[in-house]
Amino acid sequence: MQKEFPEAEVFEIKKVNLKSPIIFAGFVGAGLVGPLAINHIIEKLEMKEIAVMRSKYLPPSTVFMRGRLRHPFRFYANKEGTICAIICEITLRMEGIYTIVASILDWAAEKGSKEIVILDGVASEEHDDVAYCAAEEDLVRLMADADISLIPQGFITGIPGGILNECLVREIQGLTLLAKANKIDPDPAAASTLIEAINRFYKMEIDVEDLLKERDRLHEQFSELSQKYVEHREELSGMYM
């Protein structure tokens, strides 16, 4: 008898020894800032795919890049097991968001993770080269020291909002780094601004030169996904200031 498709589960495809990793996550939003930044982090840190999200609430879609199929909702880890990345390259409906959120945070707790950082874009007319944050008060002060600005008010919706809400009642610190991004097209400049903020705050050295150089390739590669975001942005994650 065929097993019923799961409500939501992080299905591990590779066993790795994770050491209380910090988790960076990116979902479809303005300028595709999250997926662009996370994809670049994965490449530069030579991270390996370790798991995928299986859920009946995910649309029946797959992603292919240069002819190669890949699951649209993936989990990665660096070889040391100290950093994980979550990337989702499909638009998500509101139905089932809480189930997916709970599955992600249950997995994070199982791995001993103490911090999850969501990278996202704020729909704007133009990028201003500034990284913004929303976090609990103590962390906001520390981020200000790294030249990361406080966002005074707004709403974070969709799966990023769900994760951040759930972090408030769990033993895991949740925060988001945001950059103003193009409303319509993929915005590598906004993604690079967030990676540079990560470099400052977490003492990392992720080079962003390739990200800025490959604007045309990235525009072509992510343009269809960006269009889907524009079509469904009323339902999708984002920050409105």
Secondary structure as UniProt FT lines:
FT   STRAND          9..12
FT   STRAND          22..26
FT   HELIX           30..32
FT   HELIX           33..44
FT   TURN            45..46
FT   STRAND          48..54
FT   TURN            56..57
FT   STRAND          63..65
FT   TURN            66..67
FT   STRAND          68..70
FT   STRAND          73..77
FT   TURN            79..80
FT   STRAND          83..88
FT   TURN            95..96
FT   HELIX           97..110
FT   TURN            111..112
FT   STRAND          115..124
FT   STRAND          132..134
FT   HELIX           137..145
FT   TURN            146..147
FT   STRAND          149..150
FT   STRAND          155..157
FT   HELIX           158..168
FT   TURN            169..171
FT   STRAND          173..182
FT   HELIX           188..202
FT   HELIX           209..213
FT   HELIX           215..232
FT   TURN            233..235
FT   STRAND          238..240
//
